[in-house]
Amino acid sequence: MKLHVLKNEKNEMEFFIEGERYTLPNILKEKISADDSVEFCAYRLEHPLDKKARFIVKTSGKSPKKVIEDAIKNIKEDLAEFKKEVEKLK
């Protein structure tokens, strides 16, 4: 998986996640959108056959980078909790 940043400004970031189509982009968009400082978050697939998701994140009061870092932290916490629940299964 690769990250290509196209725009990195105070309140807006645009980037590609290469190597992903739906799984990671969907959960990342959900977690980013849950942040109160996010004004807009969306991703689109450039072509139906490639594995490249293009994100746009616009914020107010918090940098897009910080919003993304917080979203990743939340995803990791959710996965850790899910892992614990799975490990309880016999």
MDAnalysis code that builds the backbone (N, CA, C; Angstrom):
import MDAnalysis as mda
import numpy as np

u = mda.Universe.empty(270, n_residues=90, atom_resindex=np.repeat(np.arange(90), 3), trajectory=True)
u.add_TopologyAttr("name", ["N", "CA", "C"] * 90)
u.add_TopologyAttr("resid", np.arange(1, 91))
u.add_TopologyAttr("resname", ["MET", "LYS", "LEU", "HIS", "VAL", "LEU", "LYS", "ASN", "GLU", "LYS", "ASN", "GLU", "MET", "GLU", "PHE", "PHE", "ILE", "GLU", "GLY", "GLU", "ARG", "TYR", "THR", "LEU", "PRO", "ASN", "ILE", "LEU", "LYS", "GLU", "LYS", "ILE", "SER", "ALA", "ASP", "ASP", "SER", "VAL", "GLU", "PHE", "CYS", "ALA", "TYR", "ARG", "LEU", "GLU", "HIS", "PRO", "LEU", "ASP", "LYS", "LYS", "ALA", "ARG", "PHE", "ILE", "VAL", "LYS", "THR", "SER", "GLY", "LYS", "SER", "PRO", "LYS", "LYS", "VAL", "ILE", "GLU", "ASP", "ALA", "ILE", "LYS", "ASN", "ILE", "LYS", "GLU", "ASP", "LEU", "ALA", "GLU", "PHE", "LYS", "LYS", "GLU", "VAL", "GLU", "LYS", "LEU", "LYS"])
u.atoms.positions = np.array([
    [0.843, -1.167, 0.000],
    [0.000, 0.000, 0.000],
    [0.894, 1.237, 0.000],
    [0.523, 2.214, -0.835],
    [1.284, 3.454, -0.931],
    [0.352, 4.639, -0.725],
    [0.907, 5.721, -0.220],
    [0.181, 6.963, -0.023],
    [0.833, 8.031, -0.890],
    [0.027, 8.687, -1.717],
    [0.514, 9.776, -2.554],
    [-0.286, 11.028, -2.199],
    [0.387, 12.014, -1.624],
    [-0.282, 13.252, -1.230],
    [-0.256, 14.222, -2.413],
    [-1.441, 14.692, -2.795],
    [-1.568, 15.643, -3.894],
    [-1.655, 17.082, -3.385],
    [-2.293, 17.258, -2.227],
    [-2.454, 18.583, -1.640],
    [-2.417, 18.433, -0.133],
    [-1.633, 19.285, 0.515],
    [-1.541, 19.257, 1.971],
    [-1.498, 20.698, 2.472],
    [-2.678, 21.239, 2.736],
    [-2.797, 22.614, 3.182],
    [-3.346, 22.648, 4.596],
    [-3.478, 23.849, 5.139],
    [-3.905, 24.021, 6.525],
    [-5.224, 23.307, 6.817],
    [-6.211, 23.442, 5.947],
    [-7.533, 22.874, 6.182],
    [-7.997, 21.909, 5.098],
    [-7.095, 21.490, 4.241],
    [-7.497, 20.570, 3.170],
    [-6.351, 19.646, 2.792],
    [-6.695, 18.379, 2.612],
    [-5.720, 17.396, 2.156],
    [-6.375, 16.532, 1.091],
    [-5.604, 16.258, 0.065],
    [-6.057, 15.368, -0.997],
    [-4.949, 14.349, -1.226],
    [-5.321, 13.068, -1.266],
    [-4.313, 12.025, -1.404],
    [-4.912, 10.772, -2.032],
    [-4.031, 9.931, -2.549],
    [-4.384, 8.620, -3.062],
    [-3.893, 7.555, -2.101],
    [-4.702, 6.547, -1.869],
    [-4.239, 5.318, -1.226],
    [-4.170, 4.298, -2.341],
    [-2.971, 3.881, -2.675],
    [-2.785, 2.934, -3.761],
    [-2.694, 1.525, -3.189],
    [-3.449, 0.612, -3.765],
    [-3.450, -0.767, -3.306],
    [-4.714, -1.128, -2.551],
    [-5.653, -0.189, -2.454],
    [-6.917, -0.423, -1.745],
    [-8.075, 0.071, -2.592],
    [-9.223, -0.613, -2.471],
    [-10.408, -0.176, -3.204],
    [-11.543, 0.202, -2.254],
    [-11.981, -0.697, -1.406],
    [-13.145, -0.420, -0.575],
    [-12.914, -0.604, 0.921],
    [-12.252, -1.652, 1.326],
    [-12.196, -2.010, 2.737],
    [-11.601, -0.898, 3.588],
    [-10.355, -0.569, 3.386],
    [-9.722, 0.493, 4.167],
    [-10.335, 1.855, 3.878],
    [-10.563, 2.237, 2.631],
    [-11.176, 3.547, 2.391],
    [-12.530, 3.737, 3.077],
    [-13.357, 2.712, 3.107],
    [-14.665, 2.851, 3.756],
    [-14.540, 3.117, 5.251],
    [-13.733, 2.328, 5.935],
    [-13.603, 2.517, 7.383],
    [-12.879, 3.825, 7.697],
    [-11.889, 4.188, 6.882],
    [-11.183, 5.439, 7.091],
    [-12.120, 6.625, 6.897],
    [-12.935, 6.606, 5.869],
    [-13.904, 7.681, 5.633],
    [-14.892, 7.785, 6.794],
    [-15.348, 6.641, 7.290],
    [-16.290, 6.641, 8.415],
    [-15.671, 7.297, 9.649],
    [-14.449, 6.926, 9.976],
    [-13.790, 7.464, 11.171],
    [-13.414, 8.934, 11.001],
    [-12.963, 9.327, 9.812],
    [-12.640, 10.730, 9.562],
    [-13.905, 11.575, 9.670],
    [-14.981, 11.116, 9.065],
    [-16.243, 11.868, 9.063],
    [-16.830, 12.037, 10.462],
    [-16.491, 11.147, 11.378],
    [-17.013, 11.221, 12.745],
    [-16.386, 12.363, 13.550],
    [-15.278, 12.901, 13.086],
    [-14.602, 13.998, 13.779],
    [-15.392, 15.288, 13.563],
    [-15.677, 16.003, 14.655],
    [-16.472, 17.231, 14.585],
    [-15.825, 18.342, 13.771],
    [-14.522, 18.313, 13.617],
    [-13.846, 19.373, 12.871],
    [-13.827, 19.121, 11.361],
    [-14.374, 18.010, 10.927],
    [-14.386, 17.684, 9.501],
    [-15.609, 18.303, 8.838],
    [-15.349, 19.107, 7.819],
    [-16.423, 19.715, 7.042],
    [-16.814, 18.844, 5.859],
    [-15.834, 18.131, 5.305],
    [-16.088, 17.299, 4.131],
    [-15.065, 16.180, 4.078],
    [-15.534, 14.987, 3.779],
    [-14.638, 13.843, 3.572],
    [-15.295, 12.919, 2.562],
    [-14.546, 12.587, 1.535],
    [-15.059, 11.667, 0.526],
    [-13.890, 10.987, -0.156],
    [-14.190, 9.857, -0.760],
    [-13.196, 9.202, -1.605],
    [-13.902, 8.683, -2.839],
    [-13.127, 8.504, -3.884],
    [-13.675, 7.915, -5.106],
    [-12.615, 7.035, -5.740],
    [-13.093, 6.106, -6.510],
    [-12.209, 5.220, -7.255],
    [-12.044, 5.809, -8.642],
    [-10.819, 6.008, -9.050],
    [-10.541, 6.668, -10.323],
    [-10.939, 5.815, -11.523],
    [-10.750, 4.507, -11.418],
    [-11.032, 3.608, -12.536],
    [-11.532, 2.291, -11.965],
    [-12.491, 1.652, -12.618],
    [-13.053, 0.415, -12.051],
    [-12.080, -0.761, -11.958],
    [-10.966, -0.703, -12.638],
    [-10.039, -1.828, -12.628],
    [-8.782, -1.610, -11.783],
    [-8.546, -0.384, -11.343],
    [-7.330, -0.170, -10.550],
    [-7.641, -0.254, -9.062],
    [-6.600, -0.229, -8.274],
    [-6.729, -0.260, -6.808],
    [-6.163, 1.040, -6.264],
    [-6.929, 2.114, -6.488],
    [-6.470, 3.432, -6.075],
    [-7.679, 4.249, -5.626],
    [-7.691, 4.655, -4.362],
    [-8.780, 5.471, -3.824],
    [-8.270, 6.890, -3.604],
    [-8.991, 7.855, -4.146],
    [-8.610, 9.265, -4.021],
    [-9.471, 9.919, -2.945],
    [-8.826, 10.433, -1.906],
    [-9.504, 11.059, -0.771],
    [-9.395, 12.571, -0.843],
    [-10.450, 13.227, -0.335],
    [-10.428, 14.663, -0.081],
    [-10.950, 14.853, 1.339],
    [-10.181, 15.572, 2.153],
    [-10.573, 15.857, 3.535],
    [-10.453, 17.359, 3.750],
    [-11.570, 17.987, 4.170],
    [-11.576, 19.420, 4.483],
    [-11.997, 19.580, 5.937],
    [-11.258, 20.427, 6.658],
    [-11.491, 20.580, 8.091],
    [-11.593, 22.057, 8.487],
    [-12.012, 22.250, 9.727],
    [-11.955, 23.583, 10.331],
    [-11.519, 23.400, 11.778],
    [-10.485, 24.092, 12.174],
    [-10.025, 24.032, 13.550],
    [-9.028, 22.937, 13.867],
    [-8.823, 22.016, 12.993],
    [-7.907, 20.895, 13.211],
    [-7.292, 20.552, 11.862],
    [-6.034, 20.227, 11.842],
    [-5.391, 19.915, 10.566],
    [-5.901, 18.578, 10.026],
    [-5.995, 18.457, 8.717],
    [-6.411, 17.176, 8.139],
    [-5.492, 16.021, 8.550],
    [-4.195, 16.304, 8.662],
    [-3.252, 15.259, 9.072],
    [-3.602, 14.743, 10.461],
    [-3.904, 15.642, 11.386],
    [-4.261, 15.241, 12.749],
    [-5.565, 14.448, 12.748],
    [-6.526, 14.865, 11.941],
    [-7.797, 14.136, 11.833],
    [-7.549, 12.713, 11.344],
    [-6.703, 12.576, 10.339],
    [-6.395, 11.248, 9.787],
    [-5.660, 10.400, 10.821],
    [-4.692, 10.995, 11.521],
    [-3.974, 10.259, 12.572],
    [-4.931, 9.777, 13.657],
    [-5.870, 10.642, 14.058],
    [-6.858, 10.252, 15.075],
    [-7.763, 9.133, 14.563],
    [-8.141, 9.212, 13.296],
    [-8.987, 8.166, 12.705],
    [-8.262, 6.825, 12.703],
    [-6.993, 6.842, 12.350],
    [-6.201, 5.606, 12.342],
    [-6.089, 5.036, 13.758],
    [-5.893, 5.910, 14.733],
    [-5.832, 5.464, 16.129],
    [-7.151, 4.790, 16.529],
    [-8.267, 5.390, 16.146],
    [-9.580, 4.805, 16.453],
    [-9.781, 3.459, 15.771],
    [-9.326, 3.342, 14.547],
    [-9.432, 2.068, 13.822],
    [-8.618, 0.996, 14.544],
    [-7.408, 1.339, 14.955],
    [-6.562, 0.386, 15.680],
    [-7.227, -0.064, 16.981],
    [-7.841, 0.871, 17.705],
    [-8.522, 0.527, 18.957],
    [-9.708, -0.401, 18.688],
    [-10.474, -0.110, 17.650],
    [-11.605, -0.978, 17.288],
    [-11.138, -2.384, 16.934],
    [-10.054, -2.467, 16.178],
    [-9.533, -3.781, 15.786],
    [-8.994, -4.549, 16.988],
    [-8.347, -3.853, 17.916],
    [-7.837, -4.509, 19.122],
    [-8.992, -5.069, 19.949],
    [-10.061, -4.289, 20.063],
    [-11.236, -4.744, 20.803],
    [-11.884, -5.950, 20.108],
    [-11.974, -5.893, 18.802],
    [-12.540, -7.011, 18.047],
    [-11.683, -8.261, 18.204],
    [-10.368, -8.081, 18.160],
    [-9.448, -9.205, 18.331],
    [-9.661, -9.872, 19.688],
    [-9.818, -9.074, 20.748],
    [-10.057, -9.621, 22.085],
    [-11.345, -10.448, 22.111],
    [-12.372, -9.960, 21.457],
    [-13.640, -10.678, 21.416],
    [-13.507, -12.007, 20.659],
    [-12.760, -11.991, 19.582],
    [-12.538, -13.217, 18.802],
    [-11.740, -14.221, 19.616],
    [-10.751, -13.748, 20.365],
    [-9.916, -14.631, 21.155],
    [-10.702, -15.303, 22.282],
    [-11.786, -14.686, 22.704],
    [-12.651, -15.285, 23.727],
    [-13.447, -16.483, 23.206],
    [-13.598, -16.558, 21.909],
    [-14.359, -17.662, 21.308],
    [-13.609, -18.967, 21.449],
    [-14.357, -20.018, 21.636],
    [-13.723, -21.343, 21.746],
    [-14.173, -22.223, 20.642],
])
